[in-house]
C-alpha cells in the first residue's frame, strides 16, 4: 500500500512552525521505514535521520543540516523506488527550509 502525504510548504497559506515541519518529516520517515519495497540501506538512513532529529542536545538547524547530509548520500541510489525518491526530495526540501529559518 502506498500512502501519499501532502507536505504543507507555506506558500499561499500560513507557514508551518519548525516543530510541525519536524513532525511531518517524522511521518514521512516512518513511511519509508515501514515500506518493505525500500532497500535496507535507505531504511537504515531514514532510521539514522529519525534518531538525529530526536537528539535535543543539538540545535534544530544543525540536526536539519546533518539530516540533509545523510539524505544526500542516498539520493542517487539506483535501487531506490521512485515513490521513495519523491519522499526523499520532499524531506530534503523541508530540511533546507528548517536550516534557513533557524
N, C-alpha and C positions, 0 to 999 in steps of 0.2 A: 504494500500500500504506500503510495506516495502522497505526502501531505504538502500542501502549498501554503507558505506563510507570507503574509503581507508585511513588509517592513516599512514602517512609517518613517519617512525621512524628514518631514517637517516642511516641505515645500508647499506653500498654499494652505498650511494648517499650523496649529500650534506645535512648536518644536518639542521633541521628546526630551525629558531630562536624561542626564547621563545614567542614572540608576535604571530608568526604563529601557534605555538602549542596551545596557548590560544584561538586563533580564531577557530582552528579546534575543540577544546573542546566545544566551544560555539555552533558550528554547531551540534555536537552530542547531546548536552544538549537540543537544540531546537527540535531535532528529538524525544527525549524522552518526552519532554513537550507536543508535538503535537500528540503523539500516544495515542489514547483513549483506547488501549488494556493494557496500563500500569496502574497499581493501583495508586490511588491518593497519597498515602504516598511516593511512589517512584517519582512521578512527583513533589511533594512538595519538596523533597530532591534535585531534579535536579534544581528547581527554586532557592532554597537556595544556591546551589553551584554557579549558574549563577550570583546571586547577590553578592556573596562572591568574585568571580573573577573580578567583575567590581569595587570593592572597591579599589580605587587607593591610599588610605591612608596607606594601609599595603604593605609590600614588597611582591613581587610575590612568593617568596619561602614560606612565611607564608600563603598566600592565597592558594597555592597549597597543603600545608600540611593540612590546615583546610578543604579544599575540599576533600582531601583523607580521612580524618576522617569521614566526612559526608557519603562518599561512603561506608566506612567500616561498617557503621551502617545498610545499606540496602542490602549489598552484599548477605547475606544468607536468604533474604526474600523468602519464598517458593512460593509466589504468583507472583514473577517476571517472565515475559515471557522470554524464552531462548534467543530470539534475543536482548532483552534489557539487559540481563545479560552479553552478549558478549560486548555490547556497554559500560557497566559499567566497565568491566575489561579493556577495551581499555582506558577509561578515567583514571582509576587508574594508568595504566602504564604511561600515559602522565604526570599525576601529580607527579608521583615519579621521572620522568626524570627532570621536572622543579625544584623540590625541590633540586635535586642533582646538577644541572647545576648552580644554582644561588648561 
